[in-house]
Amino acid sequence: MYFPIKLKLTIWYTFLLVAVIVVFSVAIYFSLQKMMIISEDALLKTQVNQVVSNLDIENGKIKSGEEPFYANTSLYGALYSYPDMALLESNLSAEVLKTYESGGMDFIDKYRTIKIGYDSWRVYSNRVRYNGKIIGIIVLAQPLNLLNVAMKNLFLLYLISIPATIIIAIVGGLFLASRSLKPVDRMTKVAYEISMGDLSKRLNIPYTNDEIGRLARTFDAMIDKIDDSFKRQRQFTNDASHELRTPIAVIQSQAESALNFSHSEDEYRSALATILSEARHMGKLVSDLLFLARSDSRAEKLHMEELNFGELVEGIVAVLKPIAQDNGIDLKVIENGDFIVRGDQTHLTQLLYNIIDNAIKYTLPGGEIKISIEKKGEFVKTSVRDTGIGIPEEHLPHIFERFYRVDKARSRENGGTGLGLSICQWIVSAHGGKIEVFSEVGKGSTFVIWLPSL
């Protein structure tokens, strides 16, 4: 059965409110009643003392005057002689006295509440002493009708105010719960629309520094990341399809031409060479795509070990130096040392090979490539500086993006896939480092690699 959260919250809120109100009301009711009784008792005791002090005592006996002690007063009471307990004066009903005096002489100096029919009385008595000797008993009573009326009115006030408060609490609770949970309803609606494929939807809830506001902002941030991820995936898929389409088209056209027409041996060799070149390019592209796919899914594992990074750079430079010399480029290490890093030798080799190989491809004959390695704080800083054609400033923020090329035609001629620098960035990040690039058109580029040092 559907049971909304706002209804649950309202029920719990109302239940707690009712419990608090009931407990508080009962406490007030009985506390007020007790305070009023205490006040009546104090008044009775004071009146008893006043009456005793005003009694006419002669020869150790209470003398009845022309007027009883309660004359011209609002007092109710009775006066007994002692020890014979003869009733001397009284304006209290016999039933009240009889009820109060039940139990023998134990009633003296005791407060009692006596109910006769619809009337209630608060009764108190005390001894009349003369020279330390008890000569009488005085009993005073105060009607509790006003107290009972006050308590009855308070009870009626409770009967009206408590239900009204509960109704207001329920209505107010439902309103506040609905208002507070309105963003959640919107989240549900937006989440449903997103599940149907519309990633452009956002909550866009006004800023509130509470749990719902933070949840809404977190939700929007999550959708932004998902949307960005999907856009990147679509772009990646489109770029991969485009990159694969070109070599496939070339291979297909060369193969169809070779099959459909007669050619000389040299022409067949040329066609096969083109097919082989495109196949190799396509194989490298697929290999790079698989590498990035594994890295995205975190399936690409690193086999970490302690490495002498300086020796690793020297080894790669030794491999690539003949290629640089063939292109009329001076490749050299100008600063090095025994710098130990913890890393995957295969991936770090790929990183350095890609960076230095790119420098060779984009440096004109007569240029130079200088490599320096130094310790900077807790990092090993490796700089690869070339005097090549440089990178326009507007392209610098994008060169590590997948399939991004500054000069698509030149990159294609050099056998590039547009994924090399993306792979380099992943390798550096996976090792806890970073890679930077600084470049000026016509003067060259500098790639700086930062790796944690041991």
C-alpha positions as CSV (number, residue, x, y, z in Angstrom):
1,M,0.0,0.0,0.0
2,Y,1.3,3.5,-1.0
3,F,2.1,5.5,2.2
4,P,3.7,8.8,1.4
5,I,6.7,10.0,3.4
6,K,5.0,13.3,4.1
7,L,2.1,11.5,5.7
8,K,4.5,9.4,7.8
9,L,6.4,12.5,8.9
10,T,3.1,14.3,9.8
11,I,1.8,11.3,11.8
12,W,5.1,11.0,13.8
13,Y,5.2,14.8,14.3
14,T,1.6,14.9,15.5
15,F,2.0,11.8,17.7
16,L,5.0,13.4,19.5
17,L,3.3,16.8,19.7
18,V,0.2,15.2,21.3
19,A,2.3,13.2,23.7
20,V,4.2,16.4,24.8
21,I,0.9,18.4,25.0
22,V,-0.8,15.8,27.1
23,V,2.1,15.3,29.5
24,F,2.5,19.1,29.8
25,S,-1.2,19.7,30.3
26,V,-1.6,16.9,32.9
27,A,1.5,18.3,34.8
28,I,0.1,21.8,34.7
29,Y,-3.4,20.6,35.8
30,F,-2.3,18.7,38.8
31,S,0.5,21.2,39.7
32,L,-2.0,24.1,39.7
33,Q,-4.5,22.1,41.7
34,K,-1.9,21.2,44.3
35,M,-0.7,24.9,44.5
36,M,-4.3,26.1,45.0
37,I,-4.8,23.5,47.8
38,I,-1.5,24.5,49.4
39,S,-2.7,28.1,49.3
40,E,-6.0,27.1,50.9
41,D,-4.2,25.2,53.6
42,A,-2.0,28.1,54.4
43,L,-5.1,30.4,54.6
44,L,-6.9,27.9,56.9
45,K,-3.9,27.7,59.2
46,T,-3.6,31.4,59.5
47,Q,-7.3,31.8,60.2
48,V,-7.2,29.1,62.9
49,N,-4.4,30.9,64.6
50,Q,-6.3,34.2,64.4
51,V,-9.5,32.6,65.8
52,V,-7.5,31.0,68.7
53,S,-5.9,34.3,69.6
54,N,-9.2,36.0,69.7
55,L,-11.0,33.5,71.9
56,D,-12.3,34.6,75.4
57,I,-10.7,32.3,77.9
58,E,-11.6,32.6,81.6
59,N,-10.3,30.4,84.4
60,G,-8.8,27.9,81.9
61,K,-12.1,27.5,80.1
62,I,-13.4,28.8,76.8
63,K,-16.1,31.3,77.4
64,S,-18.8,31.7,74.8
65,G,-19.4,35.3,74.0
66,E,-22.5,37.1,72.8
67,E,-21.4,36.4,69.2
68,P,-19.8,33.2,67.9
69,F,-16.3,33.4,66.6
70,Y,-17.5,33.2,62.9
71,A,-19.8,36.2,63.3
72,N,-19.3,39.0,60.8
73,T,-16.8,36.8,58.9
74,S,-16.8,34.5,55.9
75,L,-15.5,31.7,58.1
76,Y,-17.0,28.3,58.4
77,G,-16.1,26.2,61.5
78,A,-16.8,24.6,64.8
79,L,-15.5,25.1,68.4
80,Y,-15.2,22.2,70.9
81,S,-14.4,22.1,74.5
82,Y,-11.8,19.6,75.7
83,P,-11.7,16.9,76.9
84,D,-15.4,16.4,76.8
85,M,-15.6,17.4,73.2
86,A,-18.8,19.4,73.7
87,L,-19.7,21.4,70.6
88,L,-19.7,25.1,71.7
89,E,-20.2,26.9,68.4
90,S,-20.6,25.8,64.8
91,N,-21.9,26.9,61.4
92,L,-20.7,23.8,59.6
93,S,-23.1,21.0,58.7
94,A,-23.1,18.0,61.0
95,E,-22.3,15.8,57.9
96,V,-19.1,17.7,57.2
97,L,-18.0,17.5,60.9
98,K,-18.9,13.9,61.2
99,T,-17.0,13.0,58.0
100,Y,-14.0,15.0,59.2
101,E,-14.0,13.6,62.7
102,S,-14.3,10.0,61.7
103,G,-11.4,8.0,63.1
104,G,-11.4,9.4,66.6
105,M,-9.0,12.2,67.7
106,D,-6.6,11.5,64.8
107,F,-8.3,14.4,62.8
108,I,-6.6,17.1,64.9
109,D,-4.0,19.2,63.0
110,K,-4.8,17.4,59.8
111,Y,-5.9,18.8,56.4
112,R,-8.7,16.9,54.7
113,T,-10.8,17.4,51.6
114,I,-14.4,16.3,52.2
115,K,-17.0,15.9,49.5
116,I,-20.6,16.2,50.4
117,G,-22.9,15.9,47.4
118,Y,-21.7,18.4,44.9
119,D,-19.8,20.5,47.4
120,S,-16.2,20.1,48.4
121,W,-14.6,21.4,51.6
122,R,-11.0,21.8,52.8
123,V,-11.0,21.3,56.5
124,Y,-8.3,21.9,59.1
125,S,-8.3,21.8,63.0
126,N,-6.0,22.6,65.8
127,R,-5.8,22.6,69.6
128,V,-6.7,25.5,71.8
129,R,-4.1,25.8,74.6
130,Y,-4.0,27.7,77.8
131,N,-0.9,27.7,79.9
132,G,0.3,24.6,78.0
133,K,-3.0,22.8,78.6
134,I,-5.4,21.7,75.9
135,I,-8.8,23.3,76.6
136,G,-10.5,23.1,73.2
137,I,-10.5,22.2,69.6
138,I,-11.1,24.6,66.7
139,V,-12.2,23.3,63.3
140,L,-12.3,25.6,60.2
141,A,-13.4,24.8,56.7
142,Q,-13.1,26.5,53.3
143,P,-15.5,25.7,50.4
144,L,-13.6,24.5,47.3
145,N,-16.3,25.4,44.9
146,L,-14.3,28.2,43.2
147,L,-11.3,26.0,43.0
148,N,-13.4,23.2,41.4
149,V,-14.9,25.7,39.0
150,A,-11.4,26.9,38.0
151,M,-10.1,23.4,37.5
152,K,-13.3,22.5,35.5
153,N,-12.8,25.5,33.3
154,L,-9.2,24.6,32.7
155,F,-10.2,21.1,31.8
156,L,-12.8,22.4,29.3
157,L,-10.1,24.7,27.9
158,Y,-7.9,21.6,27.4
159,L,-10.8,19.8,25.7
160,I,-11.1,22.6,23.2
161,S,-7.5,23.7,22.7
162,I,-5.8,20.4,22.5
163,P,-7.9,19.0,19.6
164,A,-7.7,22.4,17.9
165,T,-3.9,22.3,18.3
166,I,-3.7,18.8,16.9
167,I,-5.8,19.7,13.9
168,I,-3.6,22.8,13.2
169,A,-0.5,20.6,13.7
170,I,-1.8,18.0,11.2
171,V,-2.6,20.6,8.6
172,G,0.6,22.5,9.2
173,G,2.6,19.3,9.2
174,L,1.2,18.2,5.9
175,F,1.8,21.6,4.4
176,L,5.4,21.9,5.7
177,A,6.2,18.2,4.7
178,S,4.8,18.8,1.2
179,R,6.8,22.0,0.8
180,S,10.0,20.4,2.2
181,L,9.6,17.3,0.0
182,K,8.6,19.1,-3.1
183,P,12.2,19.0,-4.4
184,V,12.2,15.2,-3.9
185,D,9.1,14.9,-6.1
186,R,10.8,17.0,-8.7
187,M,13.9,14.8,-8.4
188,T,11.7,11.8,-9.0
189,K,10.2,13.3,-12.1
190,V,13.5,14.5,-13.5
191,A,15.1,11.1,-12.7
192,Y,12.3,9.4,-14.7
193,E,12.8,11.8,-17.6
194,I,16.6,11.1,-17.5
195,S,15.9,7.4,-17.4
196,M,14.0,7.8,-20.7
197,G,17.2,9.3,-22.2
198,D,16.9,13.0,-21.7
199,L,20.2,14.0,-19.9
200,S,19.5,17.7,-20.4
201,K,17.1,17.8,-17.5
202,R,18.2,19.5,-14.2
203,L,16.5,20.2,-11.0
204,N,17.7,23.9,-10.9
205,I,16.3,24.3,-7.3
206,P,16.9,27.7,-5.7
207,Y,19.9,27.6,-3.3
208,T,19.0,26.4,0.2
209,N,21.7,25.4,2.7
210,D,19.8,22.3,4.0
211,E,19.8,18.6,3.4
212,I,17.3,18.8,0.5
213,G,19.3,21.7,-1.1
214,R,22.6,19.8,-0.8
215,L,20.9,16.6,-2.2
216,A,19.5,18.6,-5.2
217,R,22.9,20.2,-5.9
218,T,24.6,16.8,-5.6
219,F,22.0,15.3,-8.0
220,D,22.5,18.0,-10.6
221,A,26.3,17.6,-10.3
222,M,26.0,13.9,-10.7
223,I,23.8,14.3,-13.8
224,D,26.3,16.9,-15.2
225,K,29.1,14.3,-14.9
226,I,26.9,11.5,-16.4
227,D,25.9,13.8,-19.3
228,D,29.5,14.8,-19.8
229,S,30.5,11.2,-19.7
230,F,27.9,10.3,-22.3
231,K,28.9,13.2,-24.5
232,R,32.5,12.1,-24.3
233,Q,31.6,8.5,-25.1
234,R,29.5,9.6,-28.1
235,Q,32.3,11.9,-29.3
236,F,34.8,9.1,-28.7
237,T,32.7,6.6,-30.7
238,N,32.1,9.1,-33.5
239,D,35.8,9.9,-33.7
240,A,36.8,6.2,-33.6
241,S,34.4,5.4,-36.3
242,H,35.7,8.3,-38.4
243,E,39.4,7.3,-37.8
244,L,38.7,3.7,-38.8
245,R,36.6,4.7,-41.8
246,T,39.6,6.2,-43.6
247,P,42.0,3.3,-43.6
248,I,39.2,0.8,-44.3
249,A,38.1,2.9,-47.3
250,V,41.7,3.1,-48.6
251,I,42.2,-0.7,-48.1
252,Q,38.9,-1.4,-49.8
253,S,39.6,0.9,-52.8
254,Q,43.1,-0.5,-53.3
255,A,41.9,-4.1,-53.1
256,E,39.0,-3.5,-55.5
257,S,41.3,-1.7,-58.0
258,A,43.8,-4.6,-57.8
259,L,41.1,-7.2,-58.4
260,N,39.1,-5.4,-61.0
261,F,41.9,-4.1,-63.3
262,S,45.1,-5.4,-64.7
263,H,48.2,-3.8,-63.3
264,S,52.0,-4.1,-63.5
265,E,54.0,-5.7,-60.8
266,D,55.1,-2.4,-59.4
267,E,51.5,-1.2,-59.3
268,Y,50.5,-4.3,-57.4
269,R,53.4,-3.8,-55.0
270,S,52.4,-0.2,-54.5
271,A,48.8,-1.2,-53.8
272,L,49.9,-3.9,-51.3
273,A,52.2,-1.4,-49.6
274,T,49.4,1.1,-49.2
275,I,47.1,-1.7,-47.8
276,L,49.9,-2.7,-45.4
277,S,50.5,0.8,-44.2
278,E,46.8,1.4,-43.6
279,A,46.5,-1.9,-41.8
280,R,49.4,-1.0,-39.5
281,H,47.8,2.4,-38.9
282,M,44.5,0.7,-38.1
283,G,46.2,-1.8,-35.9
284,K,47.9,0.9,-33.9
285,L,44.6,2.8,-33.6
286,V,42.8,-0.3,-32.4
287,S,45.6,-1.0,-29.9
288,D,45.4,2.6,-28.5
289,L,41.6,2.4,-28.3
290,L,41.8,-0.9,-26.4
291,F,44.3,0.7,-24.0
292,L,42.1,3.6,-23.3
293,A,39.0,1.4,-22.9
294,R,40.9,-0.7,-20.4
295,S,42.1,2.4,-18.5
296,D,38.5,3.8,-18.4
297,S,37.2,0.5,-17.0
298,R,40.2,0.3,-14.6
299,A,41.2,-3.0,-16.1
300,E,44.6,-1.7,-17.1
301,K,46.9,-2.9,-14.4
302,L,50.2,-1.3,-13.3
303,H,53.1,-3.4,-12.2
304,M,54.8,-1.0,-9.8
305,E,58.5,-1.3,-9.0
306,E,61.4,0.9,-8.1
307,L,63.0,2.4,-11.2
308,N,66.0,4.5,-12.0
309,F,64.2,7.1,-14.1
310,G,67.4,8.7,-15.3
311,E,68.6,5.4,-16.8
312,L,65.1,4.8,-18.3
313,V,65.3,8.1,-20.1
314,E,68.8,7.5,-21.3
315,G,67.8,4.1,-22.8
316,I,64.8,5.6,-24.7
317,V,67.0,8.5,-26.0
318,A,69.5,5.9,-27.2
319,V,66.8,4.1,-29.2
320,L,65.3,7.3,-30.7
321,K,68.6,9.1,-31.4
322,P,69.3,7.4,-34.7
323,I,65.8,8.4,-35.9
324,A,66.4,12.0,-34.8
325,Q,69.8,12.0,-36.6
326,D,68.1,10.7,-39.8
327,N,65.8,13.7,-39.6
328,G,68.7,16.1,-39.0
329,I,67.7,16.7,-35.4
330,D,70.0,16.9,-32.4
331,L,68.5,14.8,-29.6
332,K,70.4,15.0,-26.2
333,V,70.0,14.8,-22.5
334,I,71.5,17.9,-20.9
335,E,70.8,17.2,-17.3
336,N,70.3,13.9,-15.5
337,G,71.0,11.9,-12.3
338,D,70.0,8.9,-10.4
339,F,66.4,9.6,-9.6
340,I,64.3,6.8,-8.3
341,V,60.6,6.6,-8.9
342,R,58.0,3.9,-8.3
343,G,56.3,3.0,-11.5
344,D,55.4,0.6,-14.3
345,Q,58.4,0.3,-16.6
346,T,56.4,-0.6,-19.7
347,H,54.0,2.3,-19.3
348,L,56.6,4.8,-18.4
349,T,58.6,3.7,-21.4
350,Q,55.5,4.2,-23.6
351,L,55.0,7.7,-22.0
352,L,58.6,8.9,-22.7
353,Y,58.6,7.3,-26.2
354,N,55.4,9.1,-27.2
355,I,56.6,12.5,-25.9
356,I,60.1,12.3,-27.5
357,D,58.7,10.7,-30.7
358,N,56.2,13.6,-31.0
359,A,59.0,16.1,-30.5
360,I,61.0,14.5,-33.4
361,K,58.0,14.4,-35.7
362,Y,57.2,18.1,-35.2
363,T,60.8,19.5,-35.2
364,L,62.2,20.6,-38.5
365,P,65.7,19.5,-39.8
366,G,68.4,21.4,-38.1
367,G,66.5,21.7,-34.9
368,E,67.2,20.2,-31.5
369,I,65.5,18.4,-28.6
370,K,66.9,18.9,-25.1
371,I,65.9,16.7,-22.2
372,S,66.5,17.6,-18.6
373,I,65.7,15.7,-15.4
374,E,65.9,17.2,-12.0
375,K,64.6,16.8,-8.5
376,K,62.0,19.3,-7.4
377,G,60.8,18.8,-3.8
378,E,59.0,15.4,-3.7
379,F,58.8,15.1,-7.5
380,V,61.1,14.2,-10.4
381,K,60.7,16.9,-13.1
382,T,61.4,15.8,-16.7
383,S,61.4,18.5,-19.4
384,V,61.4,17.7,-23.1
385,R,62.1,20.9,-25.0
386,D,62.1,21.1,-28.8
387,T,62.6,23.9,-31.4
388,G,59.8,22.6,-33.5
389,I,56.8,24.3,-35.2
390,G,55.1,25.0,-31.8
391,I,51.4,24.8,-30.9
392,P,49.0,27.7,-31.2
393,E,47.8,29.0,-27.8
394,E,44.1,28.3,-28.5
395,H,44.9,24.6,-29.0
396,L,46.9,24.0,-25.8
397,P,43.9,23.4,-23.5
398,H,42.7,20.6,-25.8
399,I,45.8,18.7,-26.9
400,F,45.3,15.9,-24.3
401,E,41.8,15.2,-25.5
402,R,41.2,12.1,-27.4
403,F,41.5,12.3,-31.2
404,Y,42.3,16.0,-30.9
405,R,44.8,17.2,-33.5
406,V,46.3,20.6,-34.1
407,D,47.1,19.8,-37.7
408,K,45.0,16.8,-38.8
409,A,46.7,16.4,-42.2
410,R,50.3,16.5,-40.8
411,S,49.3,14.2,-37.9
412,R,47.9,11.7,-40.4
413,E,51.0,11.9,-42.5
414,N,53.2,11.1,-39.4
415,G,51.1,8.1,-38.6
416,G,49.5,9.6,-35.5
417,T,46.1,8.4,-34.2
418,G,45.3,11.4,-32.0
419,L,45.4,9.3,-28.9
420,G,49.0,9.4,-27.9
421,L,48.9,12.4,-25.6
422,S,45.6,11.1,-24.0
423,I,47.5,7.9,-23.2
424,C,50.4,9.9,-21.8
425,Q,48.1,11.9,-19.6
426,W,46.5,8.7,-18.2
427,I,49.9,7.1,-17.5
428,V,51.1,10.1,-15.6
429,S,47.9,10.4,-13.6
430,A,48.0,6.7,-12.8
431,H,51.4,7.2,-11.3
432,G,50.2,10.1,-9.2
433,G,51.9,12.8,-11.3
434,K,50.9,15.4,-13.9
435,I,51.9,16.5,-17.3
436,E,52.1,20.1,-18.6
437,V,52.8,21.7,-21.9
438,F,54.2,25.2,-22.8
439,S,54.5,26.2,-26.4
440,E,55.0,29.2,-28.8
441,V,54.4,29.0,-32.5
442,G,57.6,29.0,-34.5
443,K,59.8,28.6,-31.4
444,G,58.9,25.1,-30.1
445,S,57.2,23.3,-27.3
446,T,58.1,22.0,-23.9
447,F,56.4,19.0,-22.2
448,V,57.0,18.8,-18.5
449,I,56.4,15.5,-16.6
450,W,56.1,15.4,-12.8
451,L,56.4,12.0,-11.1
452,P,56.5,11.3,-7.4
453,S,60.1,10.6,-6.2
454,L,61.3,8.1,-3.7
